């Protein structure tokens, strides 16, 4: 059996956490739907029988109806047997939820919402498999929803038994307060299932490829959503056979976020970086420190504007970038024999550029 495993698409995310231009914000929103389309196309091309969304298909329970209908339409293009969608902690299931009501009413029959903690037999989808879901029923919880499986009196007959859960795994996912349906590696591996499809953590696990018989896997988000998500976007393509299973990691993202910090002595050091950083799908946060020659320091604004034109978005912090203080700089900026000129010249002769730089900045502040 071939399965495409994804999750954490967060459709409907508004990207309001930063001061993005409105046009870029709209493109970031549209990219998440485009990635879902790409995933469905890939699953069709690879002849997958099962398409699993391990939670947080939507960013909130109150996402607009248009977004829900668009997602339902995209998933309806899957040509395999079944699309299994698990409610995550962002789009959790509750009785009377308009989100899931609209979704299920507008999805074709091959889309299955895993809203209950019960065994879902897929024989009706011509698949010899059973899904054991752990759907989220709230935003936060100190208890996971996988314990029901070990209490199950009997399991339906099938070749494949798969778990689908959304939450953290101790030692793998950050969850300092234990608020995100925390699970332990042992309870997953000892549940007696062939594999767990997990969602919530926005990086994939395991990172090794191919990942053989790993017991459980996080798919990561297929479309990065911020500067704390520096990868290219991932999903898993997993094939199960009588001898075990093997996975292939799919690179899926459209937009890439780069968080870069560098210390320089000349703007020229950034020239190769500028050539490689470009791309209308790159968002960059750049922190530059160090000291550069005065002629370069004076044109730094034009230099960084040129860099900004090469990317979709540039967030620049050059507050720690200073001008190299030389004897020429001192003599040109301060009258001969003045206290600043004598003081800074003396420091320049001691070969301590850090102290000279600090003294120069203090003198400039006092002079203002």
C-alpha positions in Angstrom: 0.0 0.0 0.0 1.3 3.5 -0.9 0.4 6.4 1.4 1.1 10.1 1.1 1.4 11.5 4.6 1.0 15.3 5.2 -0.5 17.6 7.8 -0.2 21.1 9.3 -1.1 22.9 6.1 -2.9 25.6 8.2 -5.1 26.7 5.3 -6.5 30.2 6.0 -3.5 31.4 7.9 -3.4 35.2 7.5 0.4 35.8 8.1 -0.2 38.9 10.2 2.6 38.2 12.7 5.0 40.5 10.6 4.6 43.7 8.7 4.4 42.0 5.3 3.1 44.0 2.3 -0.5 43.1 1.7 0.3 41.6 -1.8 2.9 39.3 -0.3 0.5 38.3 2.5 -2.0 37.3 0.0 0.5 35.3 -2.0 1.6 33.4 1.2 -2.0 32.5 1.8 -2.5 31.2 -1.7 0.7 29.2 -1.6 -0.7 27.0 1.1 -3.6 25.9 -1.2 -1.1 25.6 -4.1 1.0 23.2 -2.0 -2.1 21.1 -1.2 -2.8 20.9 -5.0 0.8 19.8 -5.5 0.5 17.1 -2.9 -2.6 15.7 -4.5 -1.0 15.7 -7.9 2.0 13.9 -6.5 -0.1 11.3 -4.8 -2.0 10.7 -8.1 1.2 10.4 -10.0 2.7 7.9 -7.5 -0.5 5.9 -7.5 -1.1 6.3 -3.8 -4.2 4.5 -2.4 -4.4 6.5 0.8 -3.9 10.2 1.4 -3.5 11.1 5.2 -3.8 14.6 6.6 -2.5 14.3 10.2 -4.2 17.4 11.7 -4.4 21.1 11.2 -5.6 21.1 7.6 -7.1 24.5 8.6 -5.5 27.2 10.7 -8.5 27.9 12.9 -12.0 26.6 13.5 -13.4 29.9 12.2 -11.7 29.8 8.8 -13.9 31.3 6.1 -16.3 29.1 4.1 -14.5 29.9 0.9 -11.3 28.3 2.2 -13.1 25.2 3.4 -14.8 24.8 0.0 -11.5 25.3 -1.8 -9.8 22.6 0.3 -12.7 20.2 -0.2 -12.4 20.7 -3.9 -8.7 20.1 -4.0 -8.9 16.9 -1.9 -11.7 15.7 -4.1 -9.2 15.4 -7.0 -7.4 12.6 -5.3 -7.7 9.6 -7.6 -6.9 7.0 -5.0 -9.2 5.2 -2.6 -9.4 7.4 0.4 -8.4 10.7 1.9 -8.3 10.5 5.7 -8.4 13.9 7.5 -7.7 14.1 11.2 -8.8 17.2 13.2 -5.8 18.8 14.9 -5.5 21.2 17.8 -6.0 24.3 15.5 -9.0 22.9 13.7 -10.2 20.5 16.5 -13.5 18.7 16.2 -16.4 19.6 18.4 -20.1 18.9 18.2 -21.8 21.5 16.1 -18.6 22.7 14.5 -19.5 24.7 11.4 -16.0 24.1 9.9 -16.3 20.3 9.7 -20.0 20.5 8.9 -19.3 22.5 5.8 -16.3 20.4 5.0 -18.1 17.0 5.1 -21.1 18.3 3.3 -19.0 19.4 0.3 -16.4 16.6 0.1 -16.8 13.6 -2.1 -17.3 10.1 -0.7 -13.6 9.2 -0.7 -12.9 11.8 2.0 -13.1 10.4 5.5 -13.1 12.7 8.6 -11.5 10.9 11.5 -13.5 12.7 14.2 -14.0 9.9 16.7 -11.7 7.7 18.8 -12.8 4.5 17.1 -11.4 2.0 14.6 -12.2 3.1 11.0 -12.3 0.1 8.7 -11.4 1.0 5.1 -12.9 -2.0 3.4 -15.7 0.3 2.0 -12.9 2.1 0.2 -11.5 -1.2 -1.1 -8.5 -0.9 1.2 -7.4 -3.8 3.5 -6.6 -1.4 6.3 -7.9 0.0 9.6 -7.2 3.5 10.9 -6.9 4.3 14.6 -7.2 8.0 15.0 -6.4 10.4 18.0 -8.4 13.5 16.9 -8.0 16.7 18.9 -11.2 17.9 20.7 -9.7 21.2 22.0 -6.8 23.6 21.4 -4.8 22.4 24.4 -4.7 19.2 26.5 -2.3 17.7 29.0 -3.6 14.3 28.0 -3.3 12.6 24.6 -6.0 10.7 22.8 -4.3 7.5 21.9 -4.9 5.5 25.1 -8.3 4.2 23.9 -6.4 1.9 21.5 -4.9 -0.3 24.2 -8.4 -0.6 25.8 -10.0 -1.8 22.6 -11.5 -5.2 23.2 -10.9 -6.5 19.7 -9.5 -5.2 16.4 -11.1 -5.6 13.0 -9.4 -8.0 10.6 -7.1 -6.3 8.1 -3.6 -6.5 6.7 -2.6 -3.0 7.8 -3.3 -1.2 11.0 -2.3 2.5 11.1 -2.5 5.1 13.8 -3.1 8.8 13.0 -2.4 11.3 15.8 -1.8 15.0 16.3 0.4 16.2 19.2 3.9 16.1 20.7 6.2 13.2 21.3 8.4 13.5 24.4 12.0 14.0 23.4 11.1 14.9 19.8 8.6 17.8 19.9 9.0 20.9 22.0 6.2 21.1 24.6 7.6 22.6 27.8 4.2 22.9 29.5 2.8 19.6 28.3 -0.2 21.3 26.6 -0.2 19.7 23.2 -1.6 16.2 23.6 1.8 14.8 24.7 2.6 11.3 23.7 5.5 9.0 24.6 7.6 7.0 22.1 6.9 3.8 24.0 3.1 4.0 24.0 3.1 4.5 20.2 5.5 1.7 19.4 3.8 -0.7 21.9 0.3 0.0 20.5 0.6 -2.9 18.1 0.1 -0.9 14.9 2.1 -1.1 11.7 2.8 2.7 11.7 1.7 6.0 13.1 1.1 9.0 10.9 1.8 12.1 13.2 1.2 15.8 12.8 1.7 19.0 14.9 5.5 19.4 14.8 6.4 21.5 11.8 9.7 19.7 11.1 9.8 16.1 9.8 11.0 13.2 11.9 12.9 11.1 11.3 15.2 13.3 9.2 17.0 10.3 7.6 16.0 9.2 4.2 14.9 6.6 3.3 13.2 6.0 6.7 12.6 2.3 7.0 10.3 0.7 9.5 10.5 3.6 11.9 7.2 3.0 13.7 6.0 6.6 13.5 6.8 9.7 11.6 6.1 13.4 11.6 5.5 14.8 8.2 6.3 18.4 9.1 4.5 21.3 7.4 4.6 21.2 3.6 4.7 25.0 3.3 6.9 26.9 5.8 5.1 29.7 7.6 7.8 31.8 9.3 11.4 32.4 10.2 11.4 29.6 12.8 10.7 27.2 10.0 13.8 27.3 7.9 13.3 24.1 5.9 11.9 23.8 2.4 8.6 22.1 3.3 8.1 18.4 3.5 5.7 15.5 3.2 6.3 11.7 3.4 5.6 9.1 0.7 5.5 5.7 2.4 5.1 2.3 0.8 4.1 -0.7 2.9 4.9 -4.2 1.8 4.9 -7.7 3.5 8.6 -7.1 4.2 8.2 -3.8 6.0 8.0 -0.2 4.8 10.2 2.5 3.3 9.6 6.2 2.9 10.7 9.0 0.6 10.8 12.6 1.8 9.1 15.0 -0.6 10.3 18.6 -0.8 7.1 20.5 -1.3 7.4 24.2 -0.2 6.9 27.2 -2.4 8.2 30.0 -0.1 11.4 29.7 1.9 12.3 31.6 5.0 15.9 32.4 5.7 17.2 33.8 9.1 20.8 34.9 8.5 23.3 36.6 10.9 26.8 37.5 9.7 29.7 39.6 10.8 31.6 41.4 8.1 34.6 43.6 7.5 33.5 44.7 4.0 30.2 44.9 2.2 32.0 42.9 -0.6 31.8 39.8 1.7 28.0 39.9 1.1 28.2 40.0 -2.7 28.3 36.1 -3.2 25.6 35.9 -0.6 23.5 38.4 -2.5 23.9 36.3 -5.7 22.7 33.1 -4.0 20.0 34.7 -1.8 17.8 35.9 -4.6 14.5 34.7 -5.5 10.9 36.0 -5.5 10.0 33.1 -3.2 12.6 33.9 -0.5 11.8 35.8 2.7 14.9 36.9 4.5 15.7 38.2 8.0 19.2 39.5 7.9 21.3 40.7 10.9 24.6 42.3 9.9 27.3 43.2 12.4 31.0 44.2 12.2 32.8 47.3 10.9 33.3 48.3 7.3 35.3 51.1 5.6 33.8 54.6 5.7 33.1 54.8 1.9 31.2 51.5 2.1 29.4 52.5 5.3 28.0 55.6 3.6 26.5 53.6 0.7 25.2 50.7 2.8 21.6 51.9 2.3 21.8 51.5 -1.5 23.6 48.2 -1.1 20.8 46.7 1.1 18.1 48.2 -1.1 19.6 46.2 -4.0 19.5 43.1 -1.9 15.8 43.7 -1.0 15.0 43.8 -4.7 16.3 40.2 -5.1 14.0 38.7 -2.6 10.3 38.7 -1.8 10.8 40.3 1.6 13.8 41.6 3.5 13.8 42.4 7.2 17.1 44.0 7.9 18.9 44.7 11.2 22.1 46.6 10.6 22.2 48.3 14.0 25.4 46.5 14.9 27.1 47.4 11.7 29.7 50.2 12.3 32.2 52.2 10.4 35.9 51.4 10.7 37.6 54.1 12.6 41.0 55.0 11.0 43.5 57.8 11.6 42.2 59.5 8.4 38.6 59.3 9.8 39.7 60.9 13.0 41.7 63.7 11.4 38.9 64.5 9.0 36.1 64.5 11.6 37.8 66.2 14.6 39.9 69.4 14.7 43.6 68.8 15.3 44.6 69.2 18.9 41.0 68.8 20.1 40.3 66.4 23.0 38.4 63.9 20.7 41.2 63.9 18.2 44.0 63.4 20.8 42.0 60.8 22.6 41.0 58.7 19.6 44.4 59.0 18.0 46.0 57.7 21.2 43.6 54.7 21.1 44.3 54.1 17.5 48.0 53.8 18.3 47.4 51.1 20.8 46.1 48.6 18.3 42.7 47.9 20.0 40.1 48.4 17.3 37.2 47.3 19.6 38.1 50.0 22.2 38.6 52.6 19.5 35.2 51.8 17.9 33.4 52.1 21.2 35.2 55.4 22.1 34.4 56.8 18.6 30.7 56.0 19.0 30.6 57.6 22.5 32.3 60.7 21.3 29.9 61.0 18.4 26.9 60.7 20.8 28.4 63.4 23.1 29.1 65.7 20.1 25.4 65.5 19.1 
